């Protein structure tokens, strides 16, 4: 898995500028004040816009675009949640085989994000990478923190909260996902009274849900009062621009097709088939290895997996809807790439919920139980083989 990821990093030499020519000119004339103005009026992404400004400062100092350096940073960043998960697993009393399987499953998530998504704008364009990769990394971190074996103690909730705030302030779609995830998590805490139990975080859990929710609300207030009001049609057809119901109904078939194909590839039959097979294999493989990847098996963890799966797929749909509402047509490869990443994280979360929920009482025959890890490993390998952007 790691070899696949490293091999793809050879594409970093294809790094290129797009909006940098315009944005960096503004930064030269107005310095950080231009960043503040951009965050308030157009791009409510305080974290990622600050990273982009830092990139501008470094590239100005170096006198060159620093493609390899900044893209290497983002590619490494995408693997951080998996690496932290693996390092934490090493401190737990697990067998060597279990650690190897945990590592294999963990690395498969960023690897499939690379294999399944178009790379040009989200992974090979510095401004796009510095916005969308931190967003994807934050959502991915929600999966790995939820899957940790130490349960939902106060520290776990604080870590989730930090990931949620960083995701909300990185890119708008990640803000949607984090807002939905923490809203559902808060509802779970209130309905099942986990917020009263110090063993599951107590009041810290509730506060850790409220902070990312407020971050999401801030992002959408900025969007509503500025960018969303202006409209930015990319074609002469204004059928969907600022027409909520039309955009909603048109988004449904596009979203459903995106589950088995890529808008960027034009939904070619071969790509649709390969992606469908890859998705089914990955879902089945994660179900088979669920006991290895997330062995805590608490009811709160199971509900959190369900919440994250809903958040990822709902966020993907809202991304399609918002694109039609704002621009009137589907656009921007980076949006497609981010939705593909959400699909991988959503499938992993869905698989873990299925293994903990509907299939909780299912146990394979004793003579087949020993083969389950091999089947899971093979299915995830097949998912990588069939994955295509």
Secondary structure, 3 states (H helix, E strand, C coil): CHHHHHHHHHHHHHCECCCHHHHHHHHHHHCHHHHHHHHHHCCCCHHHHHHHHHHHHHHHHHCCCCHHHHHHHHHHHHHHHHHHHHHHHHCCCCCHHHHHHHHHHHHHHHHHHHHHCCCCCCCCEHHHHHHHHHHHHHHHHHHHHHCCCCCCCHHHHHHHHHHHHHHHCCCHHHHHHHHHHHHHHHHHHHHCCHHHCHHHCCHHHHHHHHHHHHHHHHHHHHHHHHHHHHCCCCCCCCCCCCCHHHHHHHHHHHHHHHCCCCCCCCCCHHHHHHHHHHHHHHHHHHHHCHHHHCCCCCHHHHHHHHHHHHHHHHHHHHHHHHHHHHHCCCCCHHHHHHHHHHHHHHHHHHHHHHHHCCCCCCCCCHHHHCCHHHHHHHHHHHHHHHCCC
